[in-house]
Amino acid sequence: MSPMDMEQPHGQSIAHGYHPQGQGQGQAHPQAQGYPQGYPQSHPGGPGDYSYGPPPPMSATEHVRRASMATAMSVSALPPGMGYPDEGEGGETARQQRSVSQPAPLLDQSHLRPGKSASLLSHDRTLELYRENAKKTNDPELIFEFAVFMIDAAKSMVPTDPSTQTPTNPTDPHAPAPPPKSAHPTPTTTNPGAGAARSHAALIEKRDELIKEAITLLKKLADRSYPDAQYFLADCYANGIGTVRGRQDFDRAFPLFVLAAKHGHPDASYRAGTCCEHGWGCRRESAKAIQYYKKATVALHPGAMYRLGTAELNGNLGLTRSPKEGVKWLKRSAEHATEEFPHALHELALLHERGIDNVLFVDHEYAAELLAQASELGYAPSAFKLGECYEYGKMDCPVDPALSIHYYNIAATQGHPDASFALTAWYLVGSPGVLPQSDTEAYLWAKKAAELGLAKAQYAVGYFTETGIGIEADPSEAMKWYKQAAEGGDKRAQKRLVGGTRGQSQALDRRLELEAMKEEHKGNANGKGDGCVVM
């Protein structure tokens, strides 16, 4: 297994010894990108709504400012020849003189005025202004922010292969289908692929130039012992940014993680620990890994505390198995959980679901609360489990279609295939007052799950396509989905393919199949059955 495969946890139970091992190697570390995490807070009543209390008192300075603004507006609105009462015939001239004497604005925002000429600064212009400011200063923080900005800009312009590019969005179940190709191309477009290829190559060249410039700045800052730059540069190397052919380079990343860790960078300490644990860019040494993890826990790093907790629970990394100590670490990690490290909340919930003798008691209510906290942080496995709990009444949760659909949706939007397929089941049967029945939505969510590699979803899409549920019937396209499902191990798809190849393929009775699906769905809600005919 490569480091790329081992980077992100996906909610496996502690019983299997799974734990988060560093940041995702396909993307830069979120905390190192210089942007705050979390959701913006808004006023309870929305913009301008003070229904929850009176507005704050206005200062005297504010009163004067508003009064002067009102006076200026009233004067400017007067017609020509009508100035102040004591102006007389020279009122217009005096009014113009007063208008001219107003101080000029600090910033020229004429390009933002309404009208056809309104415009925002282009991306290239913003980059150039940022570059000019960075050159004028020796402030490492400003230079570091500029380097991070360039890396983010380079990642956002990563092009796709023009030969395979389609206008659809595979992560959006409601994405429109690509437009049909014209059988009669216009005479002016003799070779449309050549222009796209040139644009593709130019974009790659521009991206590489930005990365090269950013890496050069980060190296200079790292040589000046700037810990944020040391960590971010190491993270770039670990993600294959600024390396030969975009390959991960832990031989250069690990020493930089160590340097930043010595300067007290908690994320660097954690990442150095993962490198020592798995032998990425160094020898595999569990003792050193524990040292780096414990160094990160001093700064309350939730990922490091979680890893030590799983190590104590499972008795790995050379530690003696100690469930009591492991639970302590998990609780500390859960108290400081973030969107990046919500895993302790999930695992602690699983432990409270079954309990540990003389260590942790069974508490389903608290387990559901922990899962809800992890779900709100966007952790898909927790949201999916809560969706099941509220659909089938597990863990003492009431059967609540609205909450079930809510949590399934949280997980599905994170790319969880089983959650996407669960929404297919809900749309097939609907829920009065909560979710209208929709064959189209059922098909779209099933297709999303199928595109994520879920075999039973691939079979369902094949069935929908064959019988015309949510999409026009197309037996030949259905057989393609059946083939994918069969390759994924779905036995129903294998039987369907065998019947089709023998020339015995017979159209499925849609009414009977849907009735069977609904009955099986009800059976699952009561804890019966292995799944509906299609589900």
C-alpha positions in Angstrom: 0.0 0.0 0.0 1.3 3.4 -1.0 1.4 6.4 1.3 -1.3 7.9 -0.9 -3.7 5.1 0.0 -3.0 5.3 3.7 -3.4 9.0 4.2 -7.0 9.6 5.0 -9.2 7.7 7.4 -12.6 6.7 6.2 -14.4 5.8 9.4 -13.3 2.2 10.0 -13.8 0.9 13.5 -11.0 0.9 16.1 -11.5 -2.9 16.2 -9.7 -3.0 12.9 -6.9 -0.7 14.1 -7.7 2.1 11.7 -6.5 5.6 12.3 -5.8 8.9 10.5 -2.3 9.0 9.1 -1.4 12.5 8.0 -3.2 14.8 5.6 -4.6 13.7 2.2 -1.7 13.4 -0.1 -3.7 14.5 -3.1 -4.2 18.0 -1.7 -2.3 20.6 0.3 -2.9 20.8 4.0 -6.0 22.9 4.7 -4.5 24.5 7.8 -1.4 25.6 6.0 -3.3 27.4 3.3 -3.8 30.5 5.4 -7.6 30.4 5.4 -9.8 30.0 8.5 -11.9 26.9 8.9 -15.6 26.8 9.9 -18.8 28.5 8.9 -19.5 32.2 8.9 -21.8 33.4 11.6 -24.7 35.5 10.7 -27.2 37.6 12.7 -30.1 35.4 14.1 -32.7 37.3 12.2 -30.6 37.8 9.0 -29.1 41.0 7.6 -30.8 44.0 9.1 -33.1 42.0 11.4 -33.0 43.2 14.9 -36.0 41.3 16.1 -33.8 39.7 18.8 -33.2 43.1 20.4 -32.7 46.8 19.7 -29.7 48.0 17.6 -26.6 49.0 19.6 -26.5 52.7 20.7 -25.0 55.1 18.1 -21.9 57.1 19.1 -21.7 60.8 18.9 -19.2 60.6 16.1 -21.6 58.4 14.2 -24.4 60.9 14.7 -22.2 63.7 13.3 -21.1 61.7 10.4 -24.7 60.7 9.4 -25.9 64.3 9.8 -23.2 65.6 7.5 -24.0 62.9 4.9 -27.7 63.8 5.0 -26.8 67.5 4.6 -24.6 66.9 1.6 -27.2 64.7 0.0 -30.0 67.2 0.5 -27.8 70.0 -1.0 -26.8 68.0 -4.0 -30.4 67.2 -4.7 -31.5 70.8 -5.0 -32.2 72.1 -8.6 -30.0 74.8 -10.1 -30.4 78.2 -8.5 -31.7 76.9 -5.3 -29.0 76.9 -2.7 -29.1 77.7 1.0 -31.5 80.5 2.0 -28.7 83.1 2.4 -27.0 82.2 -1.0 -29.0 84.5 -3.2 -28.0 84.5 -6.9 -24.6 83.0 -6.1 -26.1 80.0 -4.5 -25.3 77.6 -7.3 -21.6 78.7 -7.4 -21.4 78.3 -3.6 -23.0 74.9 -3.8 -20.5 73.8 -6.5 -17.6 75.1 -4.4 -18.8 73.2 -1.4 -19.1 70.0 -3.6 -15.6 70.5 -5.0 -14.1 71.0 -1.5 -15.3 67.5 -0.4 -12.2 65.2 0.3 -11.4 62.7 -2.5 -12.1 59.0 -1.8 -9.2 57.0 -0.4 -9.7 54.2 -2.9 -10.8 54.5 -6.5 -13.7 52.1 -6.9 -15.1 53.5 -10.1 -14.8 50.1 -11.8 -17.4 48.8 -9.3 -20.1 51.3 -10.2 -23.3 49.9 -11.8 -23.5 49.9 -15.5 -22.1 48.1 -18.5 -18.5 49.1 -17.6 -18.6 47.6 -14.1 -15.8 45.0 -13.6 -13.8 43.3 -11.0 -10.0 43.0 -11.0 -9.0 40.0 -13.1 -7.2 37.0 -11.6 -4.0 37.9 -13.3 -4.2 41.5 -12.2 -4.8 40.4 -8.6 -1.8 38.1 -8.8 0.4 40.9 -10.2 -0.6 43.4 -7.5 0.1 40.7 -4.8 3.5 40.1 -6.4 4.4 43.9 -6.4 3.5 44.2 -2.8 5.5 41.1 -1.8 8.6 42.5 -3.6 8.4 45.7 -1.7 8.6 44.1 1.7 10.9 41.8 3.6 8.0 40.6 5.9 8.1 36.8 5.9 4.4 36.6 6.7 3.4 38.6 3.6 5.8 36.7 1.4 4.5 33.4 2.8 0.9 34.4 2.1 1.8 35.3 -1.5 3.4 31.9 -2.0 0.3 30.1 -0.6 -1.9 32.3 -2.9 0.2 31.2 -5.9 0.0 27.5 -5.0 -3.8 27.8 -4.5 -4.1 29.6 -7.8 -2.0 26.9 -9.6 -4.2 24.1 -8.1 -7.4 25.8 -9.3 -6.2 26.0 -12.9 -5.2 22.3 -13.2 -6.7 21.5 -16.6 -8.3 18.3 -17.7 -7.4 16.4 -20.8 -9.2 18.1 -23.7 -9.8 14.8 -25.4 -11.8 13.5 -22.4 -13.3 16.7 -21.1 -17.1 16.8 -20.8 -19.3 19.5 -19.5 -20.9 17.2 -16.9 -20.1 17.3 -13.2 -19.8 13.7 -11.9 -20.3 14.8 -8.3 -23.6 16.5 -9.0 -26.5 14.1 -9.6 -28.4 16.9 -11.2 -25.7 17.8 -13.7 -27.0 18.3 -17.2 -26.1 15.8 -19.9 -23.4 16.8 -22.4 -24.9 18.4 -25.5 -25.2 16.2 -28.6 -22.4 16.4 -31.1 -23.3 17.9 -34.4 -23.1 15.6 -37.4 -22.3 18.6 -39.6 -19.4 20.7 -38.2 -19.1 24.3 -39.3 -16.7 25.0 -42.1 -14.7 27.5 -39.9 -13.8 24.8 -37.4 -11.4 22.7 -39.4 -9.6 21.2 -36.4 -11.2 22.2 -33.1 -8.9 19.8 -31.1 -5.8 21.7 -32.1 -6.9 25.0 -30.5 -8.0 23.2 -27.3 -4.6 21.4 -27.1 -2.7 24.6 -27.4 -4.8 26.2 -24.7 -4.3 23.1 -22.5 -0.5 23.3 -23.0 -0.4 27.1 -22.3 -2.4 26.5 -19.1 -0.1 23.8 -17.9 2.9 26.0 -18.6 1.4 28.9 -16.7 0.6 26.6 -13.8 4.1 25.3 -13.6 5.6 28.8 -13.6 3.4 29.8 -10.7 4.4 26.7 -8.7 8.1 27.2 -9.5 7.9 30.9 -8.3 6.0 29.9 -5.1 8.4 27.0 -4.3 11.4 29.4 -4.7 9.9 31.8 -2.2 9.1 29.0 0.2 12.6 27.7 0.0 14.0 31.1 0.9 11.7 31.4 3.9 12.5 27.9 5.0 16.2 28.7 4.9 15.4 31.7 7.2 13.8 29.2 9.7 10.3 30.4 9.1 8.3 27.4 10.5 5.1 27.9 8.5 7.1 27.9 5.2 9.0 24.8 6.3 5.8 23.0 7.0 4.0 24.2 3.9 6.9 23.4 1.6 7.1 19.9 3.2 3.4 19.4 2.6 3.9 20.4 -1.1 6.6 17.9 -1.6 4.5 15.2 0.2 1.6 16.0 -2.2 3.8 16.0 -5.3 3.7 19.8 -5.8 7.0 21.3 -7.1 8.5 17.8 -7.6 9.7 15.9 -10.6 6.7 14.7 -12.6 4.4 15.5 -9.7 5.5 12.5 -7.6 5.5 12.5 -3.8 8.9 13.2 -2.4 9.1 12.3 1.2 12.9 12.3 1.1 12.6 16.1 0.9 9.4 16.5 2.9 10.5 14.6 6.1 13.5 16.8 7.0 11.4 19.9 6.6 8.6 18.4 8.8 11.3 17.8 11.5 12.7 21.3 11.2 9.2 22.9 11.6 8.5 20.5 14.5 11.6 21.8 16.3 10.1 25.3 16.0 6.9 24.1 17.8 4.7 23.6 14.7 2.0 21.1 15.9 1.0 19.9 12.4 4.6 19.4 11.5 5.1 17.3 14.6 2.1 15.2 13.7 3.2 14.7 10.1 6.8 13.8 11.2 5.2 11.2 13.5 3.3 9.6 10.5 6.4 9.5 8.5 8.3 7.7 11.3 5.4 5.3 11.8 5.3 4.3 8.1 8.8 4.8 7.0 8.1 7.7 4.6 11.4 9.4 3.9 13.0 7.8 6.9 13.4 4.5 8.8 10.3 3.0 10.3 10.6 3.8 14.0 7.6 3.5 16.3 9.4 5.0 19.3 10.2 8.2 17.4 6.7 8.3 16.0 5.3 8.3 19.5 7.7 11.1 20.5 6.5 13.3 17.7 2.8 12.5 18.4 3.3 13.4 22.1 5.0 16.6 21.1 2.0 17.5 19.0 -0.4 16.7 21.8 1.2 19.4 23.9 -0.4 21.8 21.5 -3.7 19.8 21.7 -3.4 18.4 18.1 -6.6 16.3 17.7 -5.0 14.0 15.1 -2.0 13.1 17.3 -4.3 12.5 20.3 -6.5 10.3 18.2 -3.6 8.3 16.9 -2.2 7.7 20.4 -5.7 6.7 21.5 -6.0 4.0 18.8 -2.5 2.8 19.5 -3.3 2.3 23.2 -6.6 0.6 22.4 -5.1 -1.8 19.9 -1.6 -2.2 21.5 0.4 -1.1 18.4 3.3 1.2 17.9 5.1 -0.9 20.5 2.6 0.1 23.3 1.0 -2.3 25.7 -2.7 -2.6 25.1 -4.5 -0.3 27.5 -8.2 0.5 26.7 -8.5 2.8 29.6 -5.6 5.0 28.4 -6.9 4.8 24.8 -10.3 6.1 25.8 -8.7 9.0 27.7 -6.8 10.0 24.5 -10.0 9.7 22.4 -11.9 11.9 24.8 -9.3 14.6 24.7 -9.2 14.4 20.9 -13.0 14.6 20.7 -13.0 17.7 22.8 -10.8 19.4 20.3 -12.3 17.9 17.1 -12.1 19.9 13.9 -13.4 19.5 10.4 -10.0 17.9 9.5 -9.9 15.6 12.5 -13.4 14.5 13.6 -12.5 10.9 13.8 -12.3 10.6 17.6 -16.0 11.6 17.8 -17.0 8.8 15.5 -14.8 6.1 17.2 -15.9 7.1 20.7 -19.5 6.8 19.5 -18.9 3.3 18.3 -17.3 2.4 21.6 -20.3 3.8 23.6 -22.6 1.8 21.3 -21.1 -1.5 22.5 -19.2 -0.5 25.6 -15.9 -1.8 27.1 -16.0 -3.8 30.3 -14.8 -1.9 33.3 -13.8 1.0 31.1 -16.7 2.5 29.1 -20.4 1.9 29.6 -23.1 1.5 26.9 -24.8 4.9 26.2 -26.7 5.0 22.9 -28.0 8.5 23.5 -24.5 9.9 24.0 -23.2 7.9 21.1 -25.9 9.5 18.8 -24.9 12.9 20.2 -21.2 12.2 19.3 -22.2 11.1 15.8 -24.2 14.3 15.4 -21.2 16.4 16.3 -19.0 14.6 13.8 -21.8 14.9 11.2 -21.9 18.7 11.7 -18.2 18.7 11.0 -18.9 17.1 7.7 -17.7 13.6 8.6 -19.5 11.3 6.1 -19.3 7.9 8.0 -20.9 9.5 11.1 -23.7 11.1 9.0 -24.4 7.9 7.2 -24.6 5.9 10.4 -27.0 8.5 11.9 -29.1 8.3 8.7 -29.4 4.5 9.3 -30.3 5.0 12.9 -33.2 7.4 12.2 -34.4 5.3 9.2 -34.5 2.0 11.1 -34.7 3.1 14.7 -31.3 1.8 15.7 -29.4 2.9 18.8 -32.7 3.9 20.5 -33.2 6.6 17.9 -36.8 7.3 16.9 -37.8 6.5 13.3 -37.6 10.0 11.8 -37.7 10.2 7.9 -36.7 13.9 8.0 -33.6 13.4 10.1 -32.7 10.3 8.2 -32.8 12.1 4.9 -31.0 15.1 6.4 -28.0 13.0 7.6 -27.9 10.9 4.4 -27.7 14.1 2.4 -24.8 15.3 4.5 -22.9 12.1 3.8 -23.9 12.0 0.1 -22.7 15.5 -0.6 -19.3 14.3 0.8 -19.2 11.6 -1.8 -20.3 8.7 0.4 -21.7 6.0 -2.1 -23.9 4.1 0.4 -25.5 7.4 1.5 -26.2 8.4 -2.1 -27.8 5.0 -2.6 -29.9 5.4 0.6 -31.3 8.6 -0.9 -32.3 6.5 -3.9 -34.4 4.2 -1.7 -36.0 7.2 0.0 -37.0 8.8 -3.4 -38.4 5.5 -4.6 -40.9 5.3 -1.8 -41.1 9.0 -0.7 -42.2 10.2 2.7 -45.5 12.1 3.1 -44.9 15.7 4.2 -41.1 15.3 4.0 -39.9 14.0 0.6 -42.0 13.6 -2.5 -41.7 10.4 -4.4 -39.5 10.9 -7.5 -38.2 8.3 -10.0 -36.0 10.9 -11.6 -34.3 11.8 -8.3 -34.0 8.1 -7.4 -32.2 7.4 -10.7 -29.9 10.4 -10.4 -28.7 9.5 -6.8 -28.3 5.8 -7.9 -26.2 6.9 -10.8 -24.0 9.0 -8.5 -23.5 6.0 -6.2 -22.8 3.8 -9.2 -20.2 6.2 -10.6 -18.5 6.0 -7.2 -18.1 2.3 -7.7 -21.0 0.8 -5.6 -21.9 -2.5 -7.3 -25.5 -2.7 -6.1 -26.0 0.9 -7.3 -24.7 -0.1 -10.7 -27.2 -2.9 -10.8 -30.0 -0.5 -9.8 -29.0 1.9 -12.6 -29.1 -1.0 -15.0 -32.5 -1.9 -13.8 -33.8 1.7 -14.0 -32.3 2.1 -17.5 -33.8 -1.2 -18.7 -37.3 -0.5 -17.3 -37.4 3.2 -17.9 -37.5 4.4 -14.3 -36.4 8.0 -14.1 -34.9 7.8 -17.5 -35.9 6.6 -21.0 -35.6 2.9 -21.4 -32.4 1.7 -23.1 -31.7 -2.0 -22.9 -28.3 -1.8 -24.5 -27.1 0.9 -22.0 -28.7 -1.2 -19.1 -26.5 -4.2 -20.1 -23.4 -2.0 -19.7 -24.4 -1.2 -16.1 -25.2 -4.8 -15.5 -21.7 -5.7 -16.7 -20.0 -3.2 -14.4 -22.1 -4.5 -11.4 -21.2 -8.1 -12.3 -17.5 -7.2 -12.4 -18.0 -5.7 -8.9 -19.4 -9.0 -7.6 -23.2 -8.4 -7.8 -24.8 -11.8 -8.3 -28.1 -10.4 -9.5 -26.3 -8.6 -12.3 -24.4 -11.8 -13.2 -27.7 -13.7 -13.5 -29.2 -10.9 -15.6 -26.2 -11.0 -18.0 -26.4 -14.8 -18.3 -30.1 -14.6 -19.2 -29.3 -11.8 -21.7 -26.5 -13.7 -23.5 -28.6 -16.8 -23.9 -31.2 -14.8 -25.7 -33.7 -15.3 -22.8 -33.7 -11.7 -21.6 -37.2 -10.7 -20.7 -38.3 -7.2 -19.7 -38.8 -6.9 -15.9 -42.3 -6.2 -14.6 -41.9 -2.7 -13.3 -45.0 -2.7 -11.1 -44.0 -6.0 -9.4 -40.4 -4.9 -8.9 -41.4 -1.6 -7.3 -43.9 -3.2 -5.0 -41.3 -5.7 -3.9 -38.8 -2.8 -3.3 -41.3 -1.0 -1.1 -42.1 -4.1 0.9 -38.4 -4.9 1.4 -37.8 -1.2 2.4 -40.4 -1.5 5.0 -38.9 -4.8 6.2 -35.5 -3.1 6.6 -37.0 -0.4 8.7 -38.2 -3.1 11.1 -34.8 -4.7 11.1 -35.8 -7.5 8.7 -34.6 -8.5 5.3 -31.2 -8.2 3.6 -32.3 -5.4 1.3 -34.9 -4.8 -1.3 -34.9 -6.3 -4.8 -33.0 -3.5 -6.3 -31.5 -1.9 -3.2 
